[in-house]
C-alpha cells in the first residue's frame, strides 16, 4: 500500500528541507523522483543540490523527455508525471498534483508551504483524495527546533 507523507513547511524553505529528506531516501536505498510545476524550479533545484553543503552533494539529474542519463540516477528532478529512473518514492513540490499512477509508488511525499493559501488548499484536497483511495497518510510539521513531528 502506498504511504503518503505531508510535510507542512512554516518558517522554512524547501531548499533547506528537501536535501535532508532526499539523503534519508538514498540511505534507505530508494530511488526518487522530485516533481515540481516548472522547468525553472527544477533547474534551480538542480543547481542547489550540487552546492547545498560544502562537504556533500546529492547525485541526481534533471529529466526532460529523451534525456539519456536520468534512468541511471538515484534522484531525478522532473516536471512531468513520468518515472524515468524507476523510482519507488515520489516527492511533489510547488503544488504538483498527485500523479495518476501514485499507487505504483511505495511512498509519496507532498511538501507544501503552510503560509500559502493555495498550497494549503491543494494539500487538503490531496489528503482527502489519498484517504479516499485507502492510502496510509501522515502529517508532519516541524517543531520550534526544526525537527519533524508527526501530528494527528
N, C-alpha and C positions, 0 to 999 in steps of 0.2 A: 504494500500500500504506500502511496506517495505521502511523504511528510512535508508539510508546508509551514515554513517559519516566517513570521512577520517581524521585521526589525524596524522599530519606530525611532527615527532619528530626531533628537531635540538638542539644540545647542552643540551639535557636532556635524561635521561634514562627511559626505560619502567618501571623500578621498582619505579621511582618517580611519574610517570604519571598514571599508572594503578590503584593503590589503591583509589585515589580520584574519578576517573571515576566509579569504582565499587561501592563506597559509594553512589554516586549520583543515580546510578541504584537501589540500595536497598532502598534508601529514597523514590523512586517513586513506590516501591512495585514490581519491576521487578525481575524475576529470570534470571540468567545469565549463559552462558557457555563461557569460555575463551579457545579458541583453539590455541595451539602452534603447532610446527612442530616436536618436540622431547619430549620424556618422561623425559629426563634430565632437559629440560627447565621447563616443568610442575612441576617437583619435586622441582626445585629451587624456582619457584613462590609460591609453596605451603608453603615452609619454610618462605619465605619473607612475605606473607600475614598474618602470625601469629605474626610477630615481627616488622612490618614496622613502628609502632608507639608505644611508651610506654603506652599510655592510650587507645589503641583501637586494635581491630583485625577484620578481615572480616571472617564471618562464611562461610566455604567452604569445599570441598572435592576434591581429585584428583580421576578422574574416569578412571578405566580400565574395560574392558568388564567383567561383572559379579560382580563388586563391589557393595556391598549392600547398603551403606549409601548415595551414590551420589543422588538418586532420592529425598531424603528429604532435601538436601542442597540448599540454595538460590544461591550459586555460585559453579560451577563445573569447574575444570581445566581438559582439555581433549586434546588428540592428534587426535582422530578420529572425524568424522563428526557427530556422534550421539548426541542426545539431551536427556540425561538421566534424567534431572530434569524438563523437560517441559519448558525450558527457552523461554522467548519471546525476549531476547536480546542476540546476539552472538558477542563476541569480537574475532577478528582474529589478531594474533600477529606473528612475525617472518616469515612473508610472507606466512602464511597459506592461502590456496586457498578458494575462495568462495564455500560454500557447495552447493550441488545440490538442497537442499530444502530452499535456503535463502529467498524465498518468503513466507515461513511459519513463519518468524520472524517479529516482529514489527520494530525492529531496528538491523542493522548490524553495527559494529564499527571496522574499519580497522585501526590499529595503526602501523605506519611504520617509519623506520629510514631514515630520509632525507639525511643522509650522506652516505648511502649505495646505489650504483647504481642499484644493483639487486632489492632492496626493492622499489626504485623509479619506476623501470620498471614494477614490479608486481602491484604496486598501480595504475599506469596509465592504465594498462591492465584491472584491476578490475573496475576502474572508467568507462572505455568505455563499459565494459560488463554490468555494473549496469545501465548506461544511456540507452543502447540499450534495456534493459529489462523493462524500464519505471519506475525504482525506483527513488525516490527523493534522490538526492545526495548532500552532503555539504562537504566542505573542511575547515579544521580547522588548524590553526598554532598559536603557542604561540608568544606573543609579547615580548618585551625586559624585561618585569616584570614577565614573565612566565604565563600570563593569556591567555586563549584560545580566539582567534579572528576568526570569520568566514571570509573567503576570497572568493572572486568571481573570 
